[in-house]
Each structure stands twice: as structure tokens, then as C-alpha cells.
Amino acid sequence: MHNKTITKYQIKKARLHISKGNTKIGKGIYSFSTLPGNKKHMIYANDELLTDIPGTCTKHCESCANACYAFSSAKLHHNAVIPAWGENTLLLRSGKLKDEIDKYITKKNKNKVCVKTLRIHVSGEIRSEKDIEMWNELAKLHPETVFSTYTKNYEAVDKFMQTHKNTEPNFVINISQWHGCANKFLAKYPGKFNVFTYNDANLKNNGLSESEIEALAKLPKCPAVTKEGKHAKDKNGNPILCENCMRCYRKTGKETAVWSH
């Protein structure tokens, strides 16, 4: 039973936190994250509520909360990430995030382009088309920086596209696909978006048909994850990073499969 009377981190401020890389994406890619989850899926560790701030995943948390990498990271590294992601979440909800990110990138890129790439929502999710509009406006303000995100919020992307027709050239949306759940959306916008497809054919009881497994096998694979679900290494034993590939940071309209990990 979760203890709902104690909250470990009391987060009241709303300051911007942007990270410069990590062990998976590389040091050259900056990243912005908010809290994962929603009001029904709060973040606990050892039955203790880590923060009373709901995450930004809205209804898109329902299908993956139990296996969410962001939840795992939040629990494992809570002392570092909960305050930072919590403050980013408050900043987003305050309506001040756009100005803060604009000021941050402007300062960083004043004399030299330092923020060449910004990964949006390593943790957390796009809430609505208004979020997409905000990031698109930031991309327009900073054509020197590539903005990239993965999303399951097809409804928000659809509403944005109906109004704006496309994102800025330096704003890349990767549609998260698994077991065909994005098929209807992708059929409406063929070739408009990169597709990042979850391939759990390496797991027992995956529920995939033989034809689905064959189709997944034909797709280009994310080079950073092995079939065993491990972080891949190059021939010299160095981990393969997103910054070595950058497939998800260019508008190609192509599909990439990633092994379950």
C-alpha cells in the first residue's frame, strides 16, 4: 500500500533545467524533461510518494506505465531527477517555459552554436497541440538548433497538422509506434513523420503474428540497441550513442525499429 501522506520532495519553484547529454544520447545533445505519469500514475519509491506534482503523460500513460523507462529512472535516481523534472513540469504549466528556453538557447548560442540539438521529453510527453505549437515557435526562433521528440500523442499532432500543415524544418517529430497502434494516424500523413517502432519480437509471448515479425525484421534497426535489449557497442567496444547516428534528429519520413529494452 502506497503511503499517500508523505511526499519526499516538496517542489515549489519553477526554474528551467536542461541537461547536456547522457550515456545513451551522448554529450553533444542537450535534453529537456518533465515528470512522467499523470494523476492516476504518480511516482512512488519504496511506497513513498516522491512528488505530488502529476506528470505530463495525460491519458497516454495508461498503456505503458508499468514498463516505463522514465518511471524506472525517476525511482532509481530520484534525488537528481525528481526536483529537476518537477520544476520543469511546473514551469511548463505556468506558461513561462517558452521564454525561459528561448533565453537559455540565446545565451548559449550567442558567440558559438553550443545547443546544436535539443531532445524534448526524454521523460514526459507532449500534452496537447499547444505544446507542439510552443516547440515549433522555438524552432522558428532558433533555426541553428534541431529540436526532436518522440510522441504517442497522435491526437495532438493531428490537430497541429490540421492548422499548421507542417513543423519547422528543424523540428523533428518521431511517431512512437508499437503493434500497429499508430497505423490510422500514419495513413493520414504518409511520409510526413519519422516513425520509431517498438520491436518486441525478441520477447516471449509478444503477441505478434508471423507476418508482423517478418515486417519488423525488414525495417532498419536502431543501432544503439542489440537484439538482447542491451546497449550496443562499436567494433572498438565504445557504446553507440544517438549522436553517432542522428537518424531521429533529421526529417526523413522513414521508419526505424528498436528492439525491446
C-alpha positions as YAML, in Angstrom:
chain: A
units: angstrom
residues:
- id: 1
  name: MET
  ca: [0.00, 0.00, 0.00]
- id: 2
  name: HIS
  ca: [1.43, 3.38, -1.01]
- id: 3
  name: ASN
  ca: [1.89, 5.95, 1.74]
- id: 4
  name: LYS
  ca: [-0.01, 8.96, 0.39]
- id: 5
  name: THR
  ca: [0.54, 11.11, 3.49]
- id: 6
  name: ILE
  ca: [4.28, 11.65, 2.97]
- id: 7
  name: THR
  ca: [5.81, 13.40, -0.03]
- id: 8
  name: LYS
  ca: [9.58, 13.17, -0.25]
- id: 9
  name: TYR
  ca: [10.24, 16.22, -2.43]
- id: 10
  name: GLN
  ca: [8.28, 19.43, -1.82]
- id: 11
  name: ILE
  ca: [8.77, 21.30, -5.10]
- id: 12
  name: LYS
  ca: [7.60, 24.90, -5.14]
- id: 13
  name: LYS
  ca: [10.00, 26.69, -7.52]
- id: 14
  name: ALA
  ca: [9.76, 26.64, -11.30]
- id: 15
  name: ARG
  ca: [13.28, 27.00, -12.72]
- id: 16
  name: LEU
  ca: [14.48, 25.63, -16.05]
- id: 17
  name: HIS
  ca: [16.65, 22.51, -16.05]
- id: 18
  name: ILE
  ca: [18.32, 21.42, -19.28]
- id: 19
  name: SER
  ca: [20.82, 18.55, -19.30]
- id: 20
  name: LYS
  ca: [23.78, 18.22, -21.58]
- id: 21
  name: GLY
  ca: [23.71, 14.66, -22.82]
- id: 22
  name: ASN
  ca: [23.78, 11.32, -21.05]
- id: 23
  name: THR
  ca: [25.24, 7.84, -21.50]
- id: 24
  name: LYS
  ca: [22.68, 6.92, -24.19]
- id: 25
  name: ILE
  ca: [22.29, 10.01, -26.34]
- id: 26
  name: GLY
  ca: [25.83, 11.40, -25.99]
- id: 27
  name: LYS
  ca: [27.31, 14.59, -24.60]
- id: 28
  name: GLY
  ca: [26.56, 16.69, -27.68]
- id: 29
  name: ILE
  ca: [22.77, 16.53, -27.36]
- id: 30
  name: TYR
  ca: [21.00, 18.71, -24.82]
- id: 31
  name: SER
  ca: [17.74, 17.48, -23.32]
- id: 32
  name: PHE
  ca: [14.61, 18.73, -21.58]
- id: 33
  name: SER
  ca: [12.35, 16.52, -19.46]
- id: 34
  name: THR
  ca: [9.19, 16.74, -17.38]
- id: 35
  name: LEU
  ca: [7.75, 14.26, -14.91]
- id: 36
  name: PRO
  ca: [6.32, 11.05, -16.37]
- id: 37
  name: GLY
  ca: [2.89, 9.78, -15.38]
- id: 38
  name: ASN
  ca: [-0.39, 11.54, -14.64]
- id: 39
  name: LYS
  ca: [-2.82, 11.99, -11.74]
- id: 40
  name: LYS
  ca: [-3.60, 8.26, -11.73]
- id: 41
  name: HIS
  ca: [0.04, 7.23, -12.10]
- id: 42
  name: MET
  ca: [2.13, 9.08, -9.54]
- id: 43
  name: ILE
  ca: [5.77, 8.27, -8.81]
- id: 44
  name: TYR
  ca: [6.50, 6.17, -5.73]
- id: 45
  name: ALA
  ca: [9.69, 4.58, -4.43]
- id: 46
  name: ASN
  ca: [9.54, 2.13, -1.51]
- id: 47
  name: ASP
  ca: [5.88, 3.08, -1.07]
- id: 48
  name: GLU
  ca: [6.81, 6.74, -0.59]
- id: 49
  name: LEU
  ca: [5.31, 9.41, -2.85]
- id: 50
  name: LEU
  ca: [8.28, 11.19, -4.42]
- id: 51
  name: THR
  ca: [6.34, 14.27, -5.55]
- id: 52
  name: ASP
  ca: [2.72, 15.37, -5.50]
- id: 53
  name: ILE
  ca: [3.11, 17.00, -8.94]
- id: 54
  name: PRO
  ca: [1.34, 14.88, -11.60]
- id: 55
  name: GLY
  ca: [3.32, 14.01, -14.70]
- id: 56
  name: THR
  ca: [2.64, 15.25, -18.24]
- id: 57
  name: CYS
  ca: [1.70, 11.98, -19.96]
- id: 58
  name: THR
  ca: [-2.08, 12.63, -19.69]
- id: 59
  name: LYS
  ca: [-4.03, 9.57, -20.93]
- id: 60
  name: HIS
  ca: [-1.01, 8.30, -22.88]
- id: 61
  name: CYS
  ca: [0.39, 6.88, -19.65]
- id: 62
  name: GLU
  ca: [-2.23, 4.13, -19.47]
- id: 63
  name: SER
  ca: [-0.62, 1.60, -21.80]
- id: 64
  name: CYS
  ca: [2.99, 1.77, -20.65]
- id: 65
  name: ALA
  ca: [3.28, 2.98, -17.04]
- id: 66
  name: ASN
  ca: [4.26, -0.43, -15.68]
- id: 67
  name: ALA
  ca: [7.20, -0.75, -18.09]
- id: 68
  name: CYS
  ca: [8.10, 2.94, -18.45]
- id: 69
  name: TYR
  ca: [11.85, 3.65, -18.53]
- id: 70
  name: ALA
  ca: [11.19, 7.20, -17.25]
- id: 71
  name: PHE
  ca: [9.42, 5.84, -14.15]
- id: 72
  name: SER
  ca: [12.36, 3.50, -13.53]
- id: 73
  name: SER
  ca: [14.85, 6.32, -13.90]
- id: 74
  name: ALA
  ca: [12.82, 8.59, -11.64]
- id: 75
  name: LYS
  ca: [12.76, 5.96, -8.90]
- id: 76
  name: LEU
  ca: [16.41, 4.97, -9.25]
- id: 77
  name: HIS
  ca: [17.85, 8.49, -9.48]
- id: 78
  name: HIS
  ca: [15.10, 10.37, -7.66]
- id: 79
  name: ASN
  ca: [17.42, 12.68, -5.74]
- id: 80
  name: ALA
  ca: [18.74, 14.10, -9.02]
- id: 81
  name: VAL
  ca: [15.80, 13.94, -11.40]
- id: 82
  name: ILE
  ca: [12.62, 14.46, -9.37]
- id: 83
  name: PRO
  ca: [13.43, 18.07, -8.33]
- id: 84
  name: ALA
  ca: [14.64, 18.98, -11.85]
- id: 85
  name: TRP
  ca: [11.80, 17.30, -13.75]
- id: 86
  name: GLY
  ca: [9.31, 18.60, -11.20]
- id: 87
  name: GLU
  ca: [10.45, 22.19, -11.64]
- id: 88
  name: ASN
  ca: [10.34, 21.82, -15.43]
- id: 89
  name: THR
  ca: [6.79, 20.50, -15.12]
- id: 90
  name: LEU
  ca: [5.72, 23.49, -13.03]
- id: 91
  name: LEU
  ca: [7.43, 25.83, -15.49]
- id: 92
  name: LEU
  ca: [5.58, 24.24, -18.40]
- id: 93
  name: ARG
  ca: [2.24, 24.59, -16.63]
- id: 94
  name: SER
  ca: [2.99, 28.20, -15.70]
- id: 95
  name: GLY
  ca: [3.16, 29.20, -19.38]
- id: 96
  name: LYS
  ca: [6.69, 30.58, -18.96]
- id: 97
  name: LEU
  ca: [8.65, 27.70, -20.47]
- id: 98
  name: LYS
  ca: [8.95, 29.12, -23.99]
- id: 99
  name: ASP
  ca: [10.56, 32.35, -22.80]
- id: 100
  name: GLU
  ca: [12.93, 30.51, -20.47]
- id: 101
  name: ILE
  ca: [14.12, 28.12, -23.17]
- id: 102
  name: ASP
  ca: [14.45, 30.98, -25.65]
- id: 103
  name: LYS
  ca: [16.67, 32.87, -23.19]
- id: 104
  name: TYR
  ca: [18.70, 29.75, -22.41]
- id: 105
  name: ILE
  ca: [19.45, 28.91, -26.06]
- id: 106
  name: THR
  ca: [20.07, 32.56, -26.98]
- id: 107
  name: LYS
  ca: [22.66, 32.86, -24.21]
- id: 108
  name: LYS
  ca: [24.32, 29.53, -25.01]
- id: 109
  name: ASN
  ca: [24.47, 30.20, -28.75]
- id: 110
  name: LYS
  ca: [25.46, 33.88, -28.56]
- id: 111
  name: ASN
  ca: [29.07, 33.54, -29.70]
- id: 112
  name: LYS
  ca: [29.09, 29.91, -30.81]
- id: 113
  name: VAL
  ca: [26.31, 27.41, -31.52]
- id: 114
  name: CYS
  ca: [26.53, 25.22, -28.43]
- id: 115
  name: VAL
  ca: [22.95, 23.90, -28.41]
- id: 116
  name: LYS
  ca: [23.02, 22.28, -31.83]
- id: 117
  name: THR
  ca: [20.46, 19.65, -30.82]
- id: 118
  name: LEU
  ca: [17.76, 19.64, -28.14]
- id: 119
  name: ARG
  ca: [15.94, 16.41, -27.31]
- id: 120
  name: ILE
  ca: [12.47, 17.17, -25.98]
- id: 121
  name: HIS
  ca: [10.88, 14.92, -23.36]
- id: 122
  name: VAL
  ca: [13.44, 12.26, -22.59]
- id: 123
  name: SER
  ca: [10.91, 11.92, -19.79]
- id: 124
  name: GLY
  ca: [7.33, 13.15, -20.02]
- id: 125
  name: GLU
  ca: [5.09, 13.68, -23.04]
- id: 126
  name: ILE
  ca: [3.51, 16.33, -25.25]
- id: 127
  name: ARG
  ca: [0.21, 17.28, -23.59]
- id: 128
  name: SER
  ca: [-1.63, 18.95, -26.47]
- id: 129
  name: GLU
  ca: [-1.27, 20.74, -29.79]
- id: 130
  name: LYS
  ca: [-0.44, 23.89, -27.76]
- id: 131
  name: ASP
  ca: [2.78, 22.23, -26.62]
- id: 132
  name: ILE
  ca: [3.67, 21.40, -30.23]
- id: 133
  name: GLU
  ca: [2.97, 24.99, -31.25]
- id: 134
  name: MET
  ca: [5.29, 26.22, -28.50]
- id: 135
  name: TRP
  ca: [8.16, 23.97, -29.60]
- id: 136
  name: ASN
  ca: [7.54, 24.84, -33.24]
- id: 137
  name: GLU
  ca: [7.77, 28.55, -32.40]
- id: 138
  name: LEU
  ca: [11.04, 27.93, -30.55]
- id: 139
  name: ALA
  ca: [12.37, 26.07, -33.59]
- id: 140
  name: LYS
  ca: [11.46, 29.07, -35.74]
- id: 141
  name: LEU
  ca: [13.24, 31.40, -33.31]
- id: 142
  name: HIS
  ca: [16.35, 29.18, -33.31]
- id: 143
  name: PRO
  ca: [16.94, 27.73, -36.79]
- id: 144
  name: GLU
  ca: [20.51, 26.94, -35.67]
- id: 145
  name: THR
  ca: [19.19, 24.30, -33.25]
- id: 146
  name: VAL
  ca: [17.49, 21.00, -34.10]
- id: 147
  name: PHE
  ca: [14.55, 20.14, -31.82]
- id: 148
  name: SER
  ca: [13.48, 16.49, -31.73]
- id: 149
  name: THR
  ca: [10.95, 14.46, -29.80]
- id: 150
  name: TYR
  ca: [9.17, 11.09, -29.70]
- id: 151
  name: THR
  ca: [5.44, 11.07, -29.03]
- id: 152
  name: LYS
  ca: [2.43, 8.80, -28.61]
- id: 153
  name: ASN
  ca: [0.07, 11.78, -28.62]
- id: 154
  name: TYR
  ca: [-1.12, 11.36, -32.20]
- id: 155
  name: GLU
  ca: [-4.28, 13.37, -31.50]
- id: 156
  name: ALA
  ca: [-2.24, 16.45, -30.60]
- id: 157
  name: VAL
  ca: [-0.03, 16.08, -33.67]
- id: 158
  name: ASP
  ca: [-3.12, 15.65, -35.86]
- id: 159
  name: LYS
  ca: [-4.71, 18.85, -34.51]
- id: 160
  name: PHE
  ca: [-1.45, 20.74, -35.02]
- id: 161
  name: MET
  ca: [-1.15, 19.49, -38.60]
- id: 162
  name: GLN
  ca: [-4.72, 20.45, -39.45]
- id: 163
  name: THR
  ca: [-3.89, 24.05, -38.58]
- id: 164
  name: HIS
  ca: [-0.21, 24.39, -39.48]
- id: 165
  name: LYS
  ca: [0.30, 21.69, -42.16]
- id: 166
  name: ASN
  ca: [3.90, 21.03, -41.09]
- id: 167
  name: THR
  ca: [6.53, 21.70, -38.46]
- id: 168
  name: GLU
  ca: [9.57, 23.89, -38.94]
- id: 169
  name: PRO
  ca: [12.42, 22.18, -40.86]
- id: 170
  name: ASN
  ca: [14.45, 21.92, -37.64]
- id: 171
  name: PHE
  ca: [11.61, 20.47, -35.53]
- id: 172
  name: VAL
  ca: [11.54, 16.68, -35.89]
- id: 173
  name: ILE
  ca: [8.64, 14.63, -34.54]
- id: 174
  name: ASN
  ca: [9.22, 10.87, -34.27]
- id: 175
  name: ILE
  ca: [5.93, 8.98, -34.01]
- id: 176
  name: SER
  ca: [6.16, 6.17, -31.45]
- id: 177
  name: GLN
  ca: [4.62, 3.05, -32.94]
- id: 178
  name: TRP
  ca: [4.01, -0.37, -31.42]
- id: 179
  name: HIS
  ca: [1.79, -3.25, -32.54]
- id: 180
  name: GLY
  ca: [0.23, -1.02, -35.20]
- id: 181
  name: CYS
  ca: [-1.40, 1.47, -32.82]
- id: 182
  name: ALA
  ca: [-0.26, 4.43, -34.96]
- id: 183
  name: ASN
  ca: [-1.40, 2.94, -38.29]
- id: 184
  name: LYS
  ca: [-4.53, 5.06, -38.66]
- id: 185
  name: PHE
  ca: [-2.64, 8.29, -37.93]
- id: 186
  name: LEU
  ca: [0.29, 7.42, -40.20]
- id: 187
  name: ALA
  ca: [-2.07, 6.55, -43.07]
- id: 188
  name: LYS
  ca: [-3.40, 10.10, -42.85]
- id: 189
  name: TYR
  ca: [0.11, 11.60, -43.11]
- id: 190
  name: PRO
  ca: [2.20, 9.22, -45.26]
- id: 191
  name: GLY
  ca: [5.88, 10.11, -45.23]
- id: 192
  name: LYS
  ca: [5.32, 13.22, -43.12]
- id: 193
  name: PHE
  ca: [6.87, 11.90, -39.93]
- id: 194
  name: ASN
  ca: [9.71, 9.70, -38.80]
- id: 195
  name: VAL
  ca: [8.38, 6.51, -37.20]
- id: 196
  name: PHE
  ca: [10.14, 4.86, -34.27]
- id: 197
  name: THR
  ca: [8.72, 1.35, -33.92]
- id: 198
  name: TYR
  ca: [8.98, -0.77, -30.80]
- id: 199
  name: ASN
  ca: [10.01, -4.31, -31.78]
- id: 200
  name: ASP
  ca: [9.32, -6.83, -29.02]
- id: 201
  name: ALA
  ca: [9.78, -9.87, -31.27]
- id: 202
  name: ASN
  ca: [12.80, -10.64, -29.07]
- id: 203
  name: LEU
  ca: [10.47, -11.29, -26.11]
- id: 204
  name: LYS
  ca: [8.48, -14.42, -25.36]
- id: 205
  name: ASN
  ca: [4.69, -14.13, -25.54]
- id: 206
  name: ASN
  ca: [4.96, -10.94, -27.56]
- id: 207
  name: GLY
  ca: [1.57, -11.44, -29.22]
- id: 208
  name: LEU
  ca: [2.92, -10.72, -32.70]
- id: 209
  name: SER
  ca: [1.84, -12.70, -35.74]
- id: 210
  name: GLU
  ca: [4.39, -14.27, -38.09]
- id: 211
  name: SER
  ca: [3.66, -11.63, -40.71]
- id: 212
  name: GLU
  ca: [4.20, -8.84, -38.17]
- id: 213
  name: ILE
  ca: [7.52, -10.37, -37.11]
- id: 214
  name: GLU
  ca: [8.61, -10.63, -40.73]
- id: 215
  name: ALA
  ca: [7.65, -7.00, -41.41]
- id: 216
  name: LEU
  ca: [9.58, -5.82, -38.35]
- id: 217
  name: ALA
  ca: [12.62, -7.84, -39.41]
- id: 218
  name: LYS
  ca: [12.77, -5.91, -42.70]
- id: 219
  name: LEU
  ca: [12.94, -2.50, -41.03]
- id: 220
  name: PRO
  ca: [16.23, -0.63, -40.40]
- id: 221
  name: LYS
  ca: [17.23, -1.09, -36.77]
- id: 222
  name: CYS
  ca: [18.24, 1.48, -34.19]
- id: 223
  name: PRO
  ca: [22.00, 0.78, -33.95]
- id: 224
  name: ALA
  ca: [22.14, 1.62, -30.23]
- id: 225
  name: VAL
  ca: [20.19, -1.44, -29.01]
- id: 226
  name: THR
  ca: [21.06, -5.10, -29.54]
- id: 227
  name: LYS
  ca: [18.54, -7.90, -30.11]
- id: 228
  name: GLU
  ca: [19.18, -8.89, -26.49]
- id: 229
  name: GLY
  ca: [17.97, -5.46, -25.40]
- id: 230
  name: LYS
  ca: [21.43, -4.27, -24.39]
- id: 231
  name: HIS
  ca: [23.25, -1.04, -25.16]
- id: 232
  name: ALA
  ca: [25.18, -1.78, -28.37]
- id: 233
  name: LYS
  ca: [28.90, -1.13, -28.81]
- id: 234
  name: ASP
  ca: [31.01, -0.45, -31.87]
- id: 235
  name: LYS
  ca: [33.95, -2.57, -33.03]
- id: 236
  name: ASN
  ca: [36.23, -0.76, -30.58]
- id: 237
  name: GLY
  ca: [34.00, -1.51, -27.62]
- id: 238
  name: ASN
  ca: [32.59, 2.01, -27.31]
- id: 239
  name: PRO
  ca: [28.86, 2.45, -26.69]
- id: 240
  name: ILE
  ca: [26.88, 3.55, -29.75]
- id: 241
  name: LEU
  ca: [25.17, 6.85, -29.00]
- id: 242
  name: CYS
  ca: [22.36, 8.82, -30.62]
- id: 243
  name: GLU
  ca: [24.88, 11.49, -31.60]
- id: 244
  name: ASN
  ca: [26.72, 8.83, -33.65]
- id: 245
  name: CYS
  ca: [23.58, 8.16, -35.70]
- id: 246
  name: MET
  ca: [21.24, 11.20, -35.61]
- id: 247
  name: ARG
  ca: [18.56, 9.33, -37.62]
- id: 248
  name: CYS
  ca: [15.89, 10.59, -35.19]
- id: 249
  name: TYR
  ca: [17.13, 14.16, -35.47]
- id: 250
  name: ARG
  ca: [16.62, 14.54, -39.22]
- id: 251
  name: LYS
  ca: [13.33, 14.74, -41.08]
- id: 252
  name: THR
  ca: [13.41, 11.63, -43.25]
- id: 253
  name: GLY
  ca: [9.84, 10.29, -43.04]
- id: 254
  name: LYS
  ca: [11.36, 6.82, -42.60]
- id: 255
  name: GLU
  ca: [10.63, 4.06, -40.11]
- id: 256
  name: THR
  ca: [13.17, 2.66, -37.66]
- id: 257
  name: ALA
  ca: [12.65, -0.35, -35.39]
- id: 258
  name: VAL
  ca: [14.18, -0.64, -31.94]
- id: 259
  name: TRP
  ca: [14.48, -3.90, -30.04]
- id: 260
  name: SER
  ca: [12.65, -4.09, -26.73]
- id: 261
  name: HIS
  ca: [14.97, -2.92, -23.98]
...
